Amino acid sequence: MRKKIVAGNWKCNTNLQEGIELAGAVNNLVANEAANDVVVVLGVPFIHLTKVVETVDTNRIGVSAQNCAAEPKGAFTGEVSAEMVKSTGAQYVILGHSERREYYGETSEVLNKKLALALENGLTPIYCCGEPLEVREAEAQNEFVKKQLEETIFNLPVDEFKKLVIAYEPIWAIGTGKTASSEQAQEIHAYIRSIIAEKFGDEVAEETSILYGGSCKPSNAKELFANKDVDGGLIGGASLKAEDFLGIIKGF
């Protein structure tokens, strides 16, 4: 049975003190009100990792970096390696987010290096894919997403692929207030699962968690999560308020 997962992506928000306070609030709400079968993950800025790991019950809440370096170590000023992330106690790392691709020019070649290092260091990648508005309007989203996956995670051996979580993010719905309809979300998630099955077999496809990552909120989480191929969400803005984040978690 594949996991139900709700992961927050705080992006470049909260100073350290604010982050500790938010993590503590989420920890308390999850302990008291969230169902035990939902995996909760907090994707926090690098400087927060160690303190957030100390703040939350890591048996109940996973902690994730939002990125890692494409190199294991060396003269790469400002970079944070996968080994460094792992040493904080974090268990996850978000890779391939559309903002990293667009603003920092991350290519499939770079992402393959990051994936390899994350897996080598025992981190679970939350791997993002998804199309911009012009691709969606051209109804070419399936081909676009398939190419993203074929150039990266489909190159992994099956045993490594099985360690991943996939997050589908319609770029046109991130931070815009637009949301893919429940039917649109199910359609693309089902397509992604179908091409995983073609590559790695039905059993692997059925065990792969695929999260929705486009303007999910407490008001639409239940409808989105009711789809049989939507296994949770990668949550941006709504993860910055503990009550809103809990409302999404309770969408299952």
ZADO-1210 file (C-alpha; in nm, 4 decimals, padded with zeros to 6 digits):
<atoms>
<atom x="00.0000" y="00.0000" z="00.0000" code="MET" pos="1"/>
<atom x="00.1500" y="00.3313" z="-00.1038" code="ARG" pos="2"/>
<atom x="00.1988" y="00.6074" z="00.1511" code="LYS" pos="3"/>
<atom x="-00.0243" y="00.9104" z="00.1951" code="LYS" pos="4"/>
<atom x="00.2115" y="01.2078" z="00.2247" code="ILE" pos="5"/>
<atom x="00.1622" y="01.5783" z="00.2923" code="VAL" pos="6"/>
<atom x="00.4876" y="01.7717" z="00.2605" code="ALA" pos="7"/>
<atom x="00.5303" y="02.1420" z="00.3283" code="GLY" pos="8"/>
<atom x="00.7732" y="02.3502" z="00.1247" code="ASN" pos="9"/>
<atom x="00.8487" y="02.6670" z="00.3199" code="TRP" pos="10"/>
<atom x="01.0672" y="02.8010" z="00.0368" code="LYS" pos="11"/>
<atom x="01.2663" y="03.1162" z="00.1318" code="CYS" pos="12"/>
<atom x="01.0447" y="03.2065" z="00.4260" code="ASN" pos="13"/>
<atom x="01.0787" y="03.2291" z="00.8059" code="THR" pos="14"/>
<atom x="01.3868" y="03.3237" z="01.0008" code="ASN" pos="15"/>
<atom x="01.5279" y="03.0607" z="01.2365" code="LEU" pos="16"/>
<atom x="01.3195" y="03.1614" z="01.5372" code="GLN" pos="17"/>
<atom x="00.9999" y="03.1773" z="01.3303" code="GLU" pos="18"/>
<atom x="01.0794" y="02.8394" z="01.1772" code="GLY" pos="19"/>
<atom x="01.1271" y="02.6731" z="01.5158" code="ILE" pos="20"/>
<atom x="00.7981" y="02.8219" z="01.6348" code="GLU" pos="21"/>
<atom x="00.6126" y="02.7026" z="01.3230" code="LEU" pos="22"/>
<atom x="00.7634" y="02.3544" z="01.3419" code="ALA" pos="23"/>
<atom x="00.6635" y="02.3295" z="01.7086" code="GLY" pos="24"/>
<atom x="00.3079" y="02.4343" z="01.6294" code="ALA" pos="25"/>
<atom x="00.2805" y="02.1799" z="01.3478" code="VAL" pos="26"/>
<atom x="00.4291" y="01.9111" z="01.5708" code="ASN" pos="27"/>
<atom x="00.1692" y="01.9721" z="01.8419" code="ASN" pos="28"/>
<atom x="-00.1248" y="01.9808" z="01.6015" code="LEU" pos="29"/>
<atom x="-00.0124" y="01.6659" z="01.4214" code="VAL" pos="30"/>
<atom x="00.0353" y="01.4814" z="01.7516" code="ALA" pos="31"/>
<atom x="-00.3140" y="01.5712" z="01.8665" code="ASN" pos="32"/>
<atom x="-00.5251" y="01.5782" z="01.5534" code="GLU" pos="33"/>
<atom x="-00.3683" y="01.4138" z="01.2474" code="ALA" pos="34"/>
<atom x="-00.4321" y="01.0572" z="01.1412" code="ALA" pos="35"/>
<atom x="-00.1376" y="00.8273" z="01.2002" code="ASN" pos="36"/>
<atom x="-00.1465" y="00.6882" z="00.8463" code="ASP" pos="37"/>
<atom x="-00.0530" y="01.0231" z="00.6889" code="VAL" pos="38"/>
<atom x="00.3206" y="01.0907" z="00.6562" code="VAL" pos="39"/>
<atom x="00.3932" y="01.4576" z="00.7304" code="VAL" pos="40"/>
<atom x="00.7116" y="01.6239" z="00.6020" code="VAL" pos="41"/>
<atom x="00.8447" y="01.9760" z="00.6593" code="LEU" pos="42"/>
<atom x="01.0666" y="02.1130" z="00.3800" code="GLY" pos="43"/>
<atom x="01.2604" y="02.3901" z="00.5515" code="VAL" pos="44"/>
<atom x="01.5506" y="02.6266" z="00.4696" code="PRO" pos="45"/>
<atom x="01.8994" y="02.4844" z="00.5232" code="PHE" pos="46"/>
<atom x="01.9661" y="02.6906" z="00.8364" code="ILE" pos="47"/>
<atom x="01.6556" y="02.5430" z="01.0019" code="HIS" pos="48"/>
<atom x="01.7290" y="02.1756" z="00.9492" code="LEU" pos="49"/>
<atom x="01.9096" y="02.0832" z="01.2715" code="THR" pos="50"/>
<atom x="01.6779" y="02.2842" z="01.4975" code="LYS" pos="51"/>
<atom x="01.3609" y="02.1587" z="01.3309" code="VAL" pos="52"/>
<atom x="01.4826" y="01.7990" z="01.3637" code="VAL" pos="53"/>
<atom x="01.5291" y="01.8678" z="01.7360" code="GLU" pos="54"/>
<atom x="01.1863" y="02.0336" z="01.7638" code="THR" pos="55"/>
<atom x="00.9604" y="01.7734" z="01.6039" code="VAL" pos="56"/>
<atom x="00.8893" y="01.4091" z="01.6761" code="ASP" pos="57"/>
<atom x="01.0795" y="01.2602" z="01.3835" code="THR" pos="58"/>
<atom x="00.8904" y="00.9338" z="01.4225" code="ASN" pos="59"/>
<atom x="00.5810" y="01.1302" z="01.3197" code="ARG" pos="60"/>
<atom x="00.7164" y="01.4198" z="01.1097" code="ILE" pos="61"/>
<atom x="00.9906" y="01.3948" z="00.8487" code="GLY" pos="62"/>
<atom x="01.2249" y="01.6858" z="00.7827" code="VAL" pos="63"/>
<atom x="01.3389" y="01.7772" z="00.4331" code="SER" pos="64"/>
<atom x="01.5917" y="02.0081" z="00.2726" code="ALA" pos="65"/>
<atom x="01.4664" y="02.2026" z="-00.0282" code="GLN" pos="66"/>
<atom x="01.7738" y="02.1310" z="-00.2403" code="ASN" pos="67"/>
<atom x="02.1242" y="01.9862" z="-00.2268" code="CYS" pos="68"/>
<atom x="02.4451" y="02.0376" z="-00.4197" code="ALA" pos="69"/>
<atom x="02.5307" y="01.8503" z="-00.7384" code="ALA" pos="70"/>
<atom x="02.8790" y="01.7796" z="-00.6033" code="GLU" pos="71"/>
<atom x="02.9764" y="01.5722" z="-00.2967" code="PRO" pos="72"/>
<atom x="03.2200" y="01.8294" z="-00.1525" code="LYS" pos="73"/>
<atom x="03.4900" y="02.0760" z="-00.2495" code="GLY" pos="74"/>
<atom x="03.5401" y="02.4382" z="-00.3524" code="ALA" pos="75"/>
<atom x="03.1754" y="02.5210" z="-00.4190" code="PHE" pos="76"/>
<atom x="03.1121" y="02.8308" z="-00.2100" code="THR" pos="77"/>
<atom x="02.7606" y="02.8556" z="-00.0734" code="GLY" pos="78"/>
<atom x="02.6579" y="02.5005" z="-00.1638" code="GLU" pos="79"/>
<atom x="02.5205" y="02.2443" z="00.0822" code="VAL" pos="80"/>
<atom x="02.5979" y="01.8810" z="00.0039" code="SER" pos="81"/>
<atom x="02.3682" y="01.5825" z="00.0429" code="ALA" pos="82"/>
<atom x="02.6033" y="01.4487" z="00.3097" code="GLU" pos="83"/>
<atom x="02.5668" y="01.7759" z="00.5030" code="MET" pos="84"/>
<atom x="02.1880" y="01.7547" z="00.4783" code="VAL" pos="85"/>
<atom x="02.1920" y="01.3963" z="00.6033" code="LYS" pos="86"/>
<atom x="02.4153" y="01.4908" z="00.8966" code="SER" pos="87"/>
<atom x="02.1443" y="01.7235" z="01.0323" code="THR" pos="88"/>
<atom x="01.9047" y="01.4340" z="01.0809" code="GLY" pos="89"/>
<atom x="01.6908" y="01.5269" z="00.7816" code="ALA" pos="90"/>
<atom x="01.5424" y="01.2346" z="00.5898" code="GLN" pos="91"/>
<atom x="01.4212" y="01.3976" z="00.2670" code="TYR" pos="92"/>
<atom x="01.5310" y="01.6437" z="-00.0012" code="VAL" pos="93"/>
<atom x="01.3146" y="01.8236" z="-00.2592" code="ILE" pos="94"/>
<atom x="01.4737" y="01.8057" z="-00.6049" code="LEU" pos="95"/>
<atom x="01.3742" y="01.9413" z="-00.9448" code="GLY" pos="96"/>
<atom x="01.1318" y="02.2049" z="-00.8197" code="HIS" pos="97"/>
<atom x="01.0165" y="02.4317" z="-01.1011" code="SER" pos="98"/>
<atom x="01.1649" y="02.7357" z="-00.9267" code="GLU" pos="99"/>
<atom x="01.5076" y="02.5700" z="-00.9172" code="ARG" pos="100"/>
<atom x="01.4757" y="02.4795" z="-01.2854" code="ARG" pos="101"/>
<atom x="01.3553" y="02.8261" z="-01.3918" code="GLU" pos="102"/>
<atom x="01.5513" y="03.0631" z="-01.1658" code="TYR" pos="103"/>
<atom x="01.8749" y="02.8668" z="-01.1286" code="TYR" pos="104"/>
<atom x="01.8918" y="02.6845" z="-01.4592" code="GLY" pos="105"/>
<atom x="01.8881" y="02.3324" z="-01.3202" code="GLU" pos="106"/>
<atom x="01.9005" y="02.0845" z="-01.6059" code="THR" pos="107"/>
<atom x="01.8342" y="01.7134" z="-01.6178" code="SER" pos="108"/>
<atom x="02.2114" y="01.6572" z="-01.6147" code="GLU" pos="109"/>
<atom x="02.2447" y="01.8531" z="-01.2891" code="VAL" pos="110"/>
<atom x="01.9427" y="01.6800" z="-01.1365" code="LEU" pos="111"/>
<atom x="02.0827" y="01.3366" z="-01.2157" code="ASN" pos="112"/>
<atom x="02.3923" y="01.4253" z="-01.0125" code="LYS" pos="113"/>
<atom x="02.1814" y="01.5509" z="-00.7236" code="LYS" pos="114"/>
<atom x="01.9609" y="01.2419" z="-00.7306" code="LEU" pos="115"/>
<atom x="02.2602" y="01.0109" z="-00.7184" code="ALA" pos="116"/>
<atom x="02.4140" y="01.1950" z="-00.4223" code="LEU" pos="117"/>
<atom x="02.0857" y="01.2159" z="-00.2331" code="ALA" pos="118"/>
<atom x="02.0265" y="00.8427" z="-00.2691" code="LEU" pos="119"/>
<atom x="02.3892" y="00.7604" z="-00.1886" code="GLU" pos="120"/>
<atom x="02.3484" y="00.9483" z="00.1384" code="ASN" pos="121"/>
<atom x="02.0255" y="00.7786" z="00.2360" code="GLY" pos="122"/>
<atom x="01.7934" y="01.0718" z="00.1658" code="LEU" pos="123"/>
<atom x="01.4496" y="01.0248" z="00.0128" code="THR" pos="124"/>
<atom x="01.4136" y="01.2561" z="-00.2884" code="PRO" pos="125"/>
<atom x="01.0802" y="01.4288" z="-00.3411" code="ILE" pos="126"/>
<atom x="01.1222" y="01.4689" z="-00.7151" code="TYR" pos="127"/>
<atom x="00.9209" y="01.7399" z="-00.8897" code="CYS" pos="128"/>
<atom x="00.7886" y="01.7470" z="-01.2434" code="CYS" pos="129"/>
<atom x="00.5265" y="01.9551" z="-01.4200" code="GLY" pos="130"/>
<atom x="00.4479" y="02.1842" z="-01.7088" code="GLU" pos="131"/>
<atom x="00.4208" y="02.5623" z="-01.7609" code="PRO" pos="132"/>
<atom x="00.1044" y="02.7336" z="-01.8815" code="LEU" pos="133"/>
<atom x="00.1927" y="02.7378" z="-02.2513" code="GLU" pos="134"/>
<atom x="00.2465" y="02.3617" z="-02.2525" code="VAL" pos="135"/>
<atom x="-00.0838" y="02.3004" z="-02.0737" code="ARG" pos="136"/>
<atom x="-00.2652" y="02.5299" z="-02.3169" code="GLU" pos="137"/>
<atom x="-00.1135" y="02.3341" z="-02.6063" code="ALA" pos="138"/>
<atom x="-00.2370" y="02.0121" z="-02.4389" code="GLU" pos="139"/>
<atom x="00.1189" y="01.8790" z="-02.4482" code="ALA" pos="140"/>
<atom x="00.1573" y="01.8221" z="-02.0737" code="GLN" pos="141"/>
<atom x="00.1878" y="01.4437" z="-02.0991" code="ASN" pos="142"/>
<atom x="00.4789" y="01.4595" z="-02.3420" code="GLU" pos="143"/>
<atom x="00.6472" y="01.7339" z="-02.1374" code="PHE" pos="144"/>
<atom x="00.6279" y="01.5456" z="-01.8089" code="VAL" pos="145"/>
<atom x="00.7295" y="01.2165" z="-01.9679" code="LYS" pos="146"/>
<atom x="01.0450" y="01.3784" z="-02.1063" code="LYS" pos="147"/>
<atom x="01.1302" y="01.5229" z="-01.7631" code="GLN" pos="148"/>
<atom x="01.1046" y="01.1775" z="-01.6077" code="LEU" pos="149"/>
<atom x="01.2772" y="00.9898" z="-01.8903" code="GLU" pos="150"/>
<atom x="01.5790" y="01.2215" z="-01.8656" code="GLU" pos="151"/>
<atom x="01.6169" y="01.1726" z="-01.4899" code="THR" pos="152"/>
<atom x="01.4479" y="00.9290" z="-01.2546" code="ILE" pos="153"/>
<atom x="01.3675" y="00.6737" z="-01.5262" code="PHE" pos="154"/>
<atom x="01.7438" y="00.6238" z="-01.5592" code="ASN" pos="155"/>
<atom x="01.7622" y="00.4853" z="-01.2054" code="LEU" pos="156"/>
<atom x="01.7760" y="00.1149" z="-01.1257" code="PRO" pos="157"/>
<atom x="01.4381" y="-00.0050" z="-01.0035" code="VAL" pos="158"/>
<atom x="01.5597" y="-00.0500" z="-00.6445" code="ASP" pos="159"/>
<atom x="01.6672" y="00.3144" z="-00.6355" code="GLU" pos="160"/>
<atom x="01.3530" y="00.4391" z="-00.8088" code="PHE" pos="161"/>
<atom x="01.1391" y="00.2699" z="-00.5429" code="LYS" pos="162"/>
<atom x="01.2911" y="00.5027" z="-00.2809" code="LYS" pos="163"/>
<atom x="01.1502" y="00.8157" z="-00.4480" code="LEU" pos="164"/>
<atom x="00.8414" y="01.0248" z="-00.3955" code="VAL" pos="165"/>
<atom x="00.7157" y="01.2113" z="-00.7051" code="ILE" pos="166"/>
<atom x="00.5483" y="01.5514" z="-00.6869" code="ALA" pos="167"/>
<atom x="00.3536" y="01.6722" z="-00.9890" code="TYR" pos="168"/>
<atom x="00.3421" y="02.0520" z="-00.9898" code="GLU" pos="169"/>
<atom x="00.1446" y="02.2329" z="-01.2586" code="PRO" pos="170"/>
<atom x="00.3667" y="02.5406" z="-01.2798" code="ILE" pos="171"/>
<atom x="00.0729" y="02.7496" z="-01.3961" code="TRP" pos="172"/>
<atom x="-00.0990" y="02.6825" z="-01.0617" code="ALA" pos="173"/>
<atom x="00.1883" y="02.7677" z="-00.8252" code="ILE" pos="174"/>
<atom x="00.1374" y="03.0887" z="-00.6344" code="GLY" pos="175"/>
<atom x="-00.1232" y="03.2056" z="-00.8857" code="THR" pos="176"/>
<atom x="-00.4309" y="03.1015" z="-00.6917" code="GLY" pos="177"/>
<atom x="-00.5223" y="02.8773" z="-00.9853" code="LYS" pos="178"/>
<atom x="-00.5622" y="02.5100" z="-00.9127" code="THR" pos="179"/>
<atom x="-00.5928" y="02.2176" z="-01.1449" code="ALA" pos="180"/>
<atom x="-00.9412" y="02.0758" z="-01.1208" code="SER" pos="181"/>
<atom x="-00.9784" y="01.7477" z="-00.9392" code="SER" pos="182"/>
<atom x="-01.0304" y="01.5810" z="-01.2763" code="GLU" pos="183"/>
<atom x="-00.7160" y="01.7415" z="-01.4248" code="GLN" pos="184"/>
<atom x="-00.5087" y="01.6337" z="-01.1256" code="ALA" pos="185"/>
<atom x="-00.6330" y="01.2756" z="-01.1445" code="GLN" pos="186"/>
<atom x="-00.5778" y="01.2605" z="-01.5191" code="GLU" pos="187"/>
<atom x="-00.2092" y="01.3615" z="-01.5076" code="ILE" pos="188"/>
<atom x="-00.1358" y="01.1569" z="-01.1956" code="HIS" pos="189"/>
<atom x="-00.2883" y="00.8500" z="-01.3607" code="ALA" pos="190"/>
<atom x="-00.0764" y="00.9182" z="-01.6687" code="TYR" pos="191"/>
<atom x="00.2420" y="00.9422" z="-01.4615" code="ILE" pos="192"/>
<atom x="00.1556" y="00.6149" z="-01.2895" code="ARG" pos="193"/>
<atom x="00.0945" y="00.4522" z="-01.6272" code="SER" pos="194"/>
<atom x="00.4380" y="00.5446" z="-01.7620" code="ILE" pos="195"/>
<atom x="00.6006" y="00.4268" z="-01.4384" code="ILE" pos="196"/>
<atom x="00.4244" y="00.0951" z="-01.4974" code="ALA" pos="197"/>
<atom x="00.5552" y="00.0811" z="-01.8546" code="GLU" pos="198"/>
<atom x="00.9100" y="00.1401" z="-01.7303" code="LYS" pos="199"/>
<atom x="00.9245" y="-00.0464" z="-01.3996" code="PHE" pos="200"/>
<atom x="00.6122" y="-00.2645" z="-01.3882" code="GLY" pos="201"/>
<atom x="00.2664" y="-00.2429" z="-01.2334" code="ASP" pos="202"/>
<atom x="00.3747" y="-00.3351" z="-00.8809" code="GLU" pos="203"/>
<atom x="00.6300" y="-00.0531" z="-00.8603" code="VAL" pos="204"/>
<atom x="00.3820" y="00.1928" z="-01.0108" code="ALA" pos="205"/>
<atom x="00.1187" y="00.1019" z="-00.7547" code="GLU" pos="206"/>
<atom x="00.3646" y="00.1542" z="-00.4682" code="GLU" pos="207"/>
<atom x="00.4892" y="00.4959" z="-00.5879" code="THR" pos="208"/>
<atom x="00.3445" y="00.7951" z="-00.4038" code="SER" pos="209"/>
<atom x="00.2599" y="01.0829" z="-00.6387" code="ILE" pos="210"/>
<atom x="00.1847" y="01.4161" z="-00.4724" code="LEU" pos="211"/>
<atom x="-00.0036" y="01.7140" z="-00.6136" code="TYR" pos="212"/>
<atom x="00.1856" y="02.0422" z="-00.5888" code="GLY" pos="213"/>
<atom x="-00.0272" y="02.3292" z="-00.7131" code="GLY" pos="214"/>
<atom x="-00.2104" y="02.5660" z="-00.4769" code="SER" pos="215"/>
<atom x="-00.3548" y="02.2965" z="-00.2544" code="CYS" pos="216"/>
<atom x="-00.5456" y="02.4457" z="00.0415" code="LYS" pos="217"/>
<atom x="-00.7711" y="02.3229" z="00.3222" code="PRO" pos="218"/>
<atom x="-01.0750" y="02.4056" z="00.1079" code="SER" pos="219"/>
<atom x="-00.9788" y="02.1792" z="-00.1836" code="ASN" pos="220"/>
<atom x="-00.7537" y="01.9155" z="-00.0242" code="ALA" pos="221"/>
<atom x="-01.0301" y="01.6640" z="00.0419" code="LYS" pos="222"/>
<atom x="-01.1538" y="01.6753" z="-00.3173" code="GLU" pos="223"/>
<atom x="-00.8014" y="01.6438" z="-00.4587" code="LEU" pos="224"/>
<atom x="-00.6963" y="01.3642" z="-00.2231" code="PHE" pos="225"/>
<atom x="-01.0122" y="01.1654" z="-00.2983" code="ALA" pos="226"/>
<atom x="-00.8677" y="01.0830" z="-00.6417" code="ASN" pos="227"/>
<atom x="-00.7256" y="00.7331" z="-00.6518" code="LYS" pos="228"/>
<atom x="-00.3922" y="00.8417" z="-00.8007" code="ASP" pos="229"/>
<atom x="-00.3357" y="01.1528" z="-00.5867" code="VAL" pos="230"/>
<atom x="-00.1432" y="01.0397" z="-00.2796" code="ASP" pos="231"/>
<atom x="-00.1045" y="01.3742" z="-00.1048" code="GLY" pos="232"/>
<atom x="00.0410" y="01.7153" z="-00.1632" code="GLY" pos="233"/>
<atom x="00.3556" y="01.9233" z="-00.1791" code="LEU" pos="234"/>
<atom x="00.2286" y="02.2385" z="-00.0130" code="ILE" pos="235"/>
<atom x="00.3756" y="02.5869" z="-00.0530" code="GLY" pos="236"/>
<atom x="00.2107" y="02.8934" z="00.1009" code="GLY" pos="237"/>
<atom x="-00.0448" y="02.7037" z="00.3078" code="ALA" pos="238"/>
<atom x="00.2354" y="02.5186" z="00.4897" code="SER" pos="239"/>
<atom x="00.3442" y="02.8467" z="00.6509" code="LEU" pos="240"/>
<atom x="00.0369" y="02.8495" z="00.8773" code="LYS" pos="241"/>
<atom x="00.0143" y="02.5533" z="01.1107" code="ALA" pos="242"/>
<atom x="-00.3668" y="02.5429" z="01.1160" code="GLU" pos="243"/>
<atom x="-00.3922" y="02.5602" z="00.7369" code="ASP" pos="244"/>
<atom x="-00.1322" y="02.2880" z="00.6985" code="PHE" pos="245"/>
<atom x="-00.3217" y="02.0684" z="00.9431" code="LEU" pos="246"/>
<atom x="-00.6409" y="02.1341" z="00.7476" code="GLY" pos="247"/>
<atom x="-00.4723" y="01.9936" z="00.4383" code="ILE" pos="248"/>
<atom x="-00.3334" y="01.6934" z="00.6277" code="ILE" pos="249"/>
<atom x="-00.6878" y="01.6209" z="00.7468" code="LYS" pos="250"/>
<atom x="-00.8030" y="01.6200" z="00.3828" code="GLY" pos="251"/>
<atom x="-00.7539" y="01.2435" z="00.3839" code="PHE" pos="252"/>
</atoms>
